[in-house]
Amino acid sequence: MKLSKDLVAASARPLVLAILARGDSYGYAIIQEIRDLSGGQLEWTEGMLYPVLHRLEREGMVGSRWDATESGRKRKYYRLKQSGSRALEHDRRQWNTVHSVMVKLLEASTCPT
């Protein structure tokens, strides 16, 4: 099943913030975690993730730092800031509301035939 672009776009911020709430991470690891958590249903690309990370950084929700890997290559790690934690809690309440309404609507619409 392919998810709509609108749904993927709407969920990008809370998903990234929730992953960073677990601990600092870098782009490829975030992409892999999204893929793993969704059972392969969400296949993000770098071109989709990095604009979200950069926007969150500009908005002050996420910070970043460069660290060297064991091979000597530099990798940019992102971390959740306090304003990002507040935004995540706000997003969580909104998603819970939408989910609750959808469950009620779907239960009401499943009538035996």
FIGUTI-76321 format. One record per atom (N, C-alpha, C): residue in three letters; x, y, z. Coordinates in steps of 0.001 Angstrom, whole numbers, plus 500000, padded with zeros to 6 digits. Example, Ala and Ser with C-alpha at 12.3 -4.5 7.8 and 13.67 -1.06 7.14 Angstrom:
ala513190494310507800;ala512300495500507800;ala513200496700507800;ser512850497750507080;ser513670498940507140;ser512900500030507870;
This chain:
met500841498823500000;met500000500000500000;met500886501240500000;lys500645502132499082;lys501397503379499005;lys500608504471499721;leu501247505126500661;leu500598506194501403;leu500591507469500585;ser499547508271500772;ser499449509517500017;ser500551510479500439;lys500979511298499491;lys502023512282499775;lys501568513269500837;asp500278513616500820;asp499758514553501817;asp499874513990503229;leu499551512715503395;leu499638512086504701;leu501091511968505154;val501966511609504246;val503389511506504569;val503925512878504970;ala503567513906504232;ala504043515259504540;ala503514515728505895;ala502253515444506174;ala501658515870507445;ala502284515160508640;ser502765513962508428;ser503323513186509538;ser504826513369509703;ala505471514060508793;ala506939514149508803;ala507467514797510078;arg506934515938510451;arg507444516639511642;arg507294515798512903;pro506085515303513208;pro505979514521514448;pro506821513246514421;leu506962512614513267;leu507783511408513200;leu509249511718513484;val509773512754512866;val511178513115513082;val511391513541514533;leu510487514356515069;leu510631514788516457;leu510571513597517410;ala509674512654517145;ala509552511476518011;ala510808510615517962;ile511406510477516799;ile512649509708516691;ile513761510405517467;leu513854511721517322;leu514902512453518031;leu514638512509519535;ala513393512329519958;ala513091512262521393;ala513720511016522013;arg513984510010521190;arg514645508778521660;arg516139508968521837;gly516706509979521176;gly518138510247521262;gly518651510851519977;asp519840511392520033;asp520451512019518863;asp520552511004517726;ser520425511505516503;ser520511510623515350;ser520958511411514130;tyr521256510704513059;tyr521685511321511801;tyr520743510881510686;gly520827511552509560;gly519869511380508475;gly519593509950508057;tyr520632509217507698;tyr520423507856507201;tyr519775506979508267;ala520187507144509514;ala519609506347510599;ala518129506678510794;ile517770507942510624;ile516361508341510742;ile515549507691509628;ile516074507730508406;ile515397507105507265;ile515195505612507518;gln516226504951508017;gln516130503519508304;gln515111503232509406;glu515105504066510432;glu514166503844511534;glu512719504017511075;ile512479505013510240;ile511130505209509686;ile510735503975508874;arg511633503491508049;arg511355502309507227;arg511064501099508124;asp511903500890509129;asp511735499732510021;asp510434499818510823;leu510167500975511400;leu508969501132512231;leu507678500984511427;ser507745501334510140;ser506544501256509295;ser506446499925508561;gly507351499018508838;gly507348497752508120;gly507565497933506629;gly508311498974506267;gly508605499240504863;gly507539500049504142;gln506486500442504842;gln505408501214504212;gln505815502660503938;leu506706503200504764;leu507205504557504557;leu508643504464504069;glu508846504844502838;glu510172504820502217;glu510612506258501985;trp511201506857502992;trp511671508224502868;trp512993508256502118;thr513228509376501458;thr514491509623500780;thr515191510787501479;glu516457510963501167;glu517187512099501713;glu516540513408501286;gly516038513437500046;gly515401514641499520;gly514121514999500243;met513533514058500929;met512335514332501724;met512707514663503165;leu513687513951503722;leu514037514134505134;leu514779515435505397;tyr515802515732504613;tyr516664516865504958;tyr515953518211504941;pro515021518468504036;pro514279519731504161;pro513501519823505483;val512979518699505967;val512267518690507248;val513251518997508377;leu514398518316508388;leu515401518566509423;leu515885520011509395;his516129520540508215;his516625521917508109;his515571522919508572;arg514304522659508252;arg513225523540508719;arg513126523490510241;leu513177522285510815;leu513107522145512270;leu514296522834512934;glu515435522794512287;glu516614523474512815;glu516432524991512760;arg515930525508511639;arg515675526947511510;arg514656527423512544;glu513664526572512828;glu512612526925513786;glu513051526739515235;gly514265526265515454;gly514796526129516793;gly514326524903517556;met513722523943516866;met513239522728517523;met514304521642517583;val515271521737516686;val516311520730516553;val517658521442516467;gly518656520870517133;gly520018521352517013;gly520846520305516284;ser522047520671515894;ser522888519708515184;ser524346519920515552;arg525120518881515305;arg526565518939515503;arg527221517969514524;trp528441518265514158;trp529216517368513307;trp530122516518514189;asp530122515207513968;asp531010514281514668;asp531708513406513643;ala532916513003513968;ala533648512087513095;ala533249510648513427;thr533085509836512400;thr532799508418512588;thr534117507687512805;glu534039506393513062;glu535259505591513253;glu536146505619512009;ser535510505737510825;ser536285505765509582;ser536886507143509308;gly536548508132510158;gly537083509476509982;gly536161510416509223;arg535112509855508622;arg534151510706507909;arg533341511512508918;lys532908512685508502;lys532072513508509373;lys530608513183509111;arg529844513209510192;arg528414512908510106;arg527692513944510968;lys526587514475510432;lys525820515483511159;lys524755514792512002;tyr524828515009513303;tyr523854514463514235;tyr522868515545514642;tyr521609515145514766;tyr520548516057515162;tyr520051515672516546;arg519650516684517319;arg519126516442518656;arg517885517298518871;leu517015516809519692;leu515774517503520012;leu516055518577521059;lys515562519777520817;lys515671520862521783;lys514367520932522586;gln514361521752523607;gln513187521860524464;gln511952522298523674;ser512107523243522753;ser510956523678521955;ser510473522553521042;gly511384521672520623;gly511004520506519833;gly510211519515520665;ser510568519366521932;ser509798518493522832;ser508392519021523027;arg508274520327523175;arg506933520931523322;arg506124520746522036;ala506774520937520885;ala506085520754519599;ala505649519306519424;leu506487518368519841;leu506133516952519742;leu504906516651520590;glu504844517174521792;glu503671516939522647;glu502417517545522014;his502539518713521435;his501414519345520729;his500965518483519550;asp501939518023518751;asp501626517160517604;asp500984515855518060;arg501472515303519153;arg500935514042519677;arg499449514207520052;arg499132515307520710;arg497717515561521065;arg496862515687519807;gln497367516389518809;gln496608516554517570;gln496398515214516869;trp497469514408516756;trp497341513106516096;trp496406512186516879;asn496453512241518198;asn495534511425518998;asn494087511824518748;thr493837513116518596;thr492484513584518299;thr492025513077516940;val492872513233515923;val492522512765514580;val492293511258514591;his493163510517515248;his493029509064515322;his491716508675515992;ser491391509326517085;ser490156509029517814;ser488929509261516937;val488923510363516219;val487792510657515328;val487704509624514215;met488841509268513626;met488824508268512550;met488313506924513046;val488729506505514222;val488263505232514782;val486748505268514951;lys486241506349515509;lys484790506468515706;lys484036506442514376;leu484563507160513397;leu483910507199512087;leu483933505829511409;leu485059505166511485;leu485179503869510837;leu484335502814511544;glu484261502865512846;glu483399501918513579;glu481939502163513245;ala481548503418513118;ala480166503755512804;ala479792503370511367;ser480793503351510484;ser480485503089509076;ser480560501599508730;thr480990500767509639;thr481073499330509362;thr479814498641509844;cys478807498701508996;cys477540498065509301;cys477470496716508610;pro476943495707509286;pro476811494407508626;pro475827494475507456;thr476141493785506401;thr475242493790505223;thr474580492461505034;
